[in-house]
């Protein structure tokens, strides 16, 4: 019978995955990310053209502009192209799966770009109120923006920084965004669209949080996982899980 969800996973398999993830954590440094390995790869221009052949027009234009700016992407799937460490960006993802976004006027979001940036937890609500396509990842210490152009994403993150530092209100940021994006589109000076107005971090922004072991069930699970890791039975358990899935 096909498993339908987490509730159908046997306890042995649940513990195997948890134990393996716990073991892996010992080898990780906070901030480790797929970005570094991905940056070593490259997709040929011919393959890019094959991938985007039936993509929406706006996304195709976005791909070609990025390739002119940064060269070919590092990775590709049928619906996504990814660049790592391209220019000021830690990661860039351009997708054929467009998202409707009505601020500041109706358009399709398809380009997401990330930087290292630690957003204080007490600013999450303010940023969400400013722009739903301004994205925050506390654990990895990243902030991102999703829109239809690199300029728009840069503008979003510059204004996010202004909100974090308290130099703008949400209302001011939204008004400034609309005016600046229009100026940029008309070929007028728009510094917030043309470069970051603050110094970019290069790592050190992550927040892996703190362990919390409370309650008898949690303590029992942690003890079981610790015993399995220490006893060297994790690999065997994971192998059994893999075998059962093939």
N, C-alpha and C positions, 0 to 999 in steps of 0.2 A: 504494500500500500504506500502511496506517495505521501511523504510527510508534509503537513500543511503549515507548520509553524513551530516556534520554540517549545510549545507545550508538548509536542510529539517527540522531542529529542530525549532518548534514554539518559538516565542519570550518569551512566558510565561515560557517555560521549560528552556530556556537559562538563564533567570533571576533567576529562582529557584536554579539552580546549582551554579551560581555565588554568590548568596546570602548565600547559605549554606557554600560554601568554605570560604567566608568572615567571617561568624560567627565562623567557625572552627578555622580560623587563630588566633582568640583571645585566644583560649585555647592552642595554640601550643607555644613551645619554639624553637627557632632556633636550628636545629640539631636533633630534634625529628625524629625518624626513626623506621621502622619495625624491625630493628635488635634486640631491647631489648625484645619485645614480642616473637619474633621468637626463641630466645635463650632458652626459657622455654620449647620448644617442643622437641620431639624426635621421629624419625622414626625407627621402629624395623628392625634389619638386614634382617629378612625374607621378609619384605615388600620391602626393598631396592633391594634384589635379584629379586623379582617379577617385579619391575619397570624396571630394567636394562637388563632384559632377552634378549631383541632383540636390544639392543644398539650396536653401533659400538665397535669393540674390544678395540681400544685405550681408549675410554670413560669408558668402563667397568674396564679396568686396572686402570684408574685414580681414579674411585670410590673406588676400593678396597684398593688402596694405601692411599687415604685420610682417609678411615675408620680405617686402621691400625694406622695411625698417630693421628687422632682426635676423633675416635669413630663414631657412626652412625650420619647421617645428622639430622637437626632439622625439615626440611620440604621436601616434595616430590610432584612432579606432574609427569604425564606420560613422560615428556621430560626433567625434571630438578630435581636436588637435591641441597639443600641449607644448608650450615652450617653458624651459626652466632657466633661471638666471639670465633672462633677456633684458638688457638695459637695466633700468632701475627696479625691475620687477623680480620677485622671488619665483613667481609661477604665473603663467598665463594659460587660460583654457578657453578655447573658442569652440562653440558647439552649434550644431544644426538645429538643436531643440530650443527654439526661441520662446521667450517668456514675455507676456504682455506687461508693460509697465507704463502707467499713466502720468508719472511725474518726471519732468515738468510739463510734458505733453505726451500724448500716446505714441509709443515706439516699442520696438522689440529689443529685449535684452538677450544678448548671446555671447558677450565677451566678459569673462571674469578674470580679474588680476589681483594678485596678493603681494603684500609686503610684510616684513617683520615689524610688528607694532603691538605693544602691550596696552590694551584699552582697560582702564580702571573699571572694575565691576560696577561701580556706582554711575558709570556713564553709559551702560548698555541701553537703558531705556531712552535716554536722550538721542542716542545714535539711531535707534529704531524709529523714533518719532521723526527724525530728520529725513531718513531715506530708507525704505525697506530693502533696497538693493545695496546697502552698505553692510558688509558682513563681518562678523567678529568671531574668531576662534580663540577662546581663552587658553585652552590646553596647549596648542601649538604656538601661541603668541603671535598670531597673524591677524591682519585686517585686510579685507578685500572689498572690491567694488565690482558690480555687474551692470553693464550697460551696453551701448552699441558702438563705443569707440574708446580708444585709449585716453583721449582728451577728457571725455566725460568721467572715466574712472579716476583719473588724476585729480579732477576737480572735486569729486566726491570725497576722496581721501584727504585732500587738503582741507576741506571744510570739516571733515570728521576731526582732524587735528585741532582746528579752531574750537570745536565744541568741547573736546577733551581739555584743552587749556583754558576754556572759559572766555575766550575772546569774542565769541559770537553766541547768540541765542539760536534756538531752532528756527524761529521765524526769520531771523536775519540770514541764517545759512540758506534756507530754502529760497528766499528772495534773491540772494546773491548768486545762487546756483543758476536760477533762471536767466538773470541778466548776463552772467558771464558766458553761459553756454550759447546764448544768442549772439553775443559779441564774437565769440570764437567762430561760429558758423559763418558770420559775415566778414571774416578776415580781419577783424579788429584786434587790438592788443587784449590778451586774456592770460595773464601770467599763471593763474591757478590751473589753467588747462594745459600749460606748456612745460611745466616742471614742478617738482615738489618744493613747497615753501618751508620745509623743515628738513632736518638731517635724518636720513634713513638709517635705521638700525640694521645691523648685520648679525642676526642671532641674539641670544641672550634675553629674548622677550617672552619665552615660553613660561607656562604656569602649570606644571603637572599635578598641582593640588597636593593634599596630604592624605596619608592612609587613615581610614576611620574603621576601627574594628569594634563594633558594638553588638550586643545581643548574642545569645548562646548559639543560634544557627550560623551567624557570621563567623564566630570564633571556631566553630566546628569545621566549617568549610575551609577556612584559612589553614587550620591545623592539618586537614586532610591533604590539601594542595602542597603544603610545605613538606609533608612526609613523602609525597610522591616525587617531588622534585629532588629532595635529598636522597631518596632511595634509587634514583636513576631509572624510574619506571615510566617517566613521561614519554620518552621516545617510543617505547613499546605500546603504550596506550594510544598515542597518536597514530601509530602505524595500524593498529587494530581499527581505529575509526576510519582511516583512509581505505583500508581493505573492505570495510563494510559498505562504503559509498561507491565502490567501483563494481 
